[in-house]
Amino acid sequence: MIPFASQTSSLVSHPELSALELAQALAERLAIAPQDWHRLKGNRQAQAGQELAAALVYLLRDNPQEALTHVQQAEGWLDRSLSAPSCPTHGDQSKKA
């Protein structure tokens, strides 16, 4: 049984949406927007959720290898073997003189 399955009844009531469309909507919802990057860069749950949602999209697109890559990234966030990279807009501040 899926935890919290009763809370998904509103999604299930939209039979016009395919599983892929629902997964894409979830991935869009969980994606960390550029303006939220600094605030969420160290949020392991947000990072893992983003990766797992992407994995589901790839799996439903019949791309299991890419799905697995994202599952492994999510695992890294959850087991703390990954950490946030330097800010993409500021670069590595330690290299500046």
JOCOR-V499590 format. One record per run of one state. SS is the DSSP state (~ for helix, > for strand, _ for the rest). FROM is the first residue (numbers start at 1). TO is the last residue. If there is no record, write none. Layout:
ss-><SS;SS>
from-><FROM;FROM>
to-><TO;TO>
//
This chain:
ss-><_;~;_;~;_;~;_;~;_;~;_;~;_>
from-><1;5;13;19;31;34;41;44;61;64;79;93;96>
to-><4;12;18;30;33;40;43;60;63;78;92;95;97>
//
